[in-house]
């Protein structure tokens, strides 16, 4: 389908994309049994050509593509 207007999305480590809303965030936290909300961290990343290629490769090699590409040491 098509999106009309500005919509914010949340991308999970397995590259699942979900609309960002209060309800979806609460549901996600409950599904992962998150107790300490203060321990959560938001990370904004910018995806250029190199990052896109790294994401493609990581998505074929592991289930945690975002962690692999953006949180590697």
PEPEUR-V431591 format. One record per residue. N is the residue number from 1. RES is the residue in one small letter. SS is DSSP state (H for helix, E for strand, - for the rest). OMEGA is omega in radians with two decimals (* if undefined). D_LAST is the distance of its C-alpha to the last C-alpha in Angstrom with 1 decimal. Layout:
n=N res=RES ss=SS omega=OMEGA d_last=D_LAST
n=N res=RES ss=SS omega=OMEGA d_last=D_LAST
This chain:
n=1 res=x ss=- omega=-3.13 d_last=37.4
n=2 res=x ss=- omega=3.13 d_last=37.1
n=3 res=x ss=- omega=3.08 d_last=35.8
n=4 res=x ss=- omega=3.13 d_last=38.1
n=5 res=x ss=- omega=-3.11 d_last=36.9
n=6 res=x ss=- omega=3.12 d_last=33.5
n=7 res=x ss=- omega=3.09 d_last=31.5
n=8 res=x ss=- omega=-3.12 d_last=28.1
n=9 res=x ss=E omega=3.05 d_last=26.0
n=10 res=x ss=E omega=3.13 d_last=23.2
n=11 res=x ss=E omega=-3.12 d_last=20.9
n=12 res=x ss=- omega=-3.10 d_last=19.8
n=13 res=x ss=- omega=3.11 d_last=16.8
n=14 res=x ss=- omega=3.11 d_last=19.3
n=15 res=x ss=- omega=3.01 d_last=20.3
n=16 res=x ss=- omega=-3.10 d_last=23.6
n=17 res=x ss=E omega=-3.14 d_last=24.9
n=18 res=x ss=E omega=3.03 d_last=27.2
n=19 res=x ss=E omega=-3.13 d_last=29.3
n=20 res=x ss=- omega=3.08 d_last=28.0
n=21 res=x ss=- omega=3.13 d_last=30.8
n=22 res=x ss=H omega=-3.11 d_last=31.6
n=23 res=x ss=H omega=-3.12 d_last=33.0
n=24 res=x ss=H omega=3.11 d_last=30.2
n=25 res=x ss=H omega=3.11 d_last=27.6
n=26 res=x ss=H omega=3.11 d_last=29.9
n=27 res=x ss=H omega=3.13 d_last=30.4
n=28 res=x ss=H omega=3.12 d_last=26.7
n=29 res=x ss=H omega=3.10 d_last=26.2
n=30 res=x ss=H omega=3.13 d_last=29.2
n=31 res=x ss=H omega=3.14 d_last=28.0
n=32 res=x ss=- omega=3.09 d_last=24.8
n=33 res=x ss=- omega=-3.13 d_last=26.9
n=34 res=x ss=- omega=-3.11 d_last=24.9
n=35 res=x ss=- omega=-3.06 d_last=26.8
n=36 res=x ss=- omega=-3.11 d_last=24.9
n=37 res=x ss=H omega=3.14 d_last=24.6
n=38 res=x ss=H omega=-3.14 d_last=23.3
n=39 res=x ss=H omega=-3.13 d_last=20.1
n=40 res=x ss=- omega=-3.11 d_last=19.3
n=41 res=x ss=- omega=3.05 d_last=17.2
n=42 res=x ss=- omega=3.12 d_last=17.9
n=43 res=x ss=- omega=3.07 d_last=15.3
n=44 res=x ss=- omega=-3.12 d_last=17.0
n=45 res=x ss=- omega=3.09 d_last=15.3
n=46 res=x ss=- omega=-3.05 d_last=17.1
n=47 res=x ss=- omega=3.04 d_last=17.5
n=48 res=x ss=- omega=-3.12 d_last=18.7
n=49 res=x ss=H omega=-3.11 d_last=19.7
n=50 res=x ss=H omega=3.14 d_last=16.4
n=51 res=x ss=H omega=3.11 d_last=14.7
n=52 res=x ss=H omega=3.10 d_last=17.9
n=53 res=x ss=H omega=3.08 d_last=17.9
n=54 res=x ss=H omega=3.10 d_last=14.3
n=55 res=x ss=H omega=3.11 d_last=15.6
n=56 res=x ss=H omega=3.14 d_last=18.7
n=57 res=x ss=H omega=-3.12 d_last=17.2
n=58 res=x ss=H omega=-3.13 d_last=15.0
n=59 res=x ss=H omega=3.11 d_last=18.1
n=60 res=x ss=H omega=-3.04 d_last=20.0
n=61 res=x ss=H omega=-3.06 d_last=17.8
n=62 res=x ss=- omega=-3.14 d_last=16.7
n=63 res=x ss=- omega=-3.11 d_last=17.9
n=64 res=x ss=- omega=-3.03 d_last=14.7
n=65 res=x ss=H omega=-3.11 d_last=14.2
n=66 res=x ss=H omega=3.10 d_last=13.0
n=67 res=x ss=H omega=-3.11 d_last=10.4
n=68 res=x ss=H omega=-3.06 d_last=9.3
n=69 res=x ss=H omega=-2.97 d_last=9.5
n=70 res=x ss=H omega=3.14 d_last=8.8
n=71 res=x ss=- omega=3.12 d_last=6.5
n=72 res=x ss=- omega=-3.12 d_last=3.8
n=73 res=x ss=- omega=* d_last=0.0
